[in-house]
Amino acid sequence: MKATVIALQGELGSGKTTFAQNFGKVMGVVENMISPTFVIMKIYPVDWRGFKKLIHIDAYRLEKEEELLNLGWEEIVENPDNIILIEWPERVPNLIPEDAKTIQFKHEK
């Protein structure tokens, strides 16, 4: 077993962070979840359906996959207690597991 990874794809302002915030509320996160654009990763303790940590990653500012590896990606993704929401997964395509779920966000016209 490994972590559950959900890749959130879509243009700027298409709703990825709003989705992550509401997902966090459902999981019991009480603090205000802001986009981790500048810190890259935020970890929230949860107790929801066997998950112990909700990890919210915003890869928008990453220039190399090594930057995510340096934040402990390999350990995070190996832990089945983790559920990971990653915005801008296309910035780190080789690190996204094959079994990751993908949600595509689009602007309504």
Buried (B, 14 or more C-beta within 10 A) or exposed (E): EEBBBBBBBBEEEBBBBEBBBEBBEEBEBEEEBEBBEEEBBBBBEBEEEEBEBBBBBBBBEBEEBEBBEEBEBEEBBEBEEBBBBBBBBEBBEEBBEEEBEEBEBEEEE
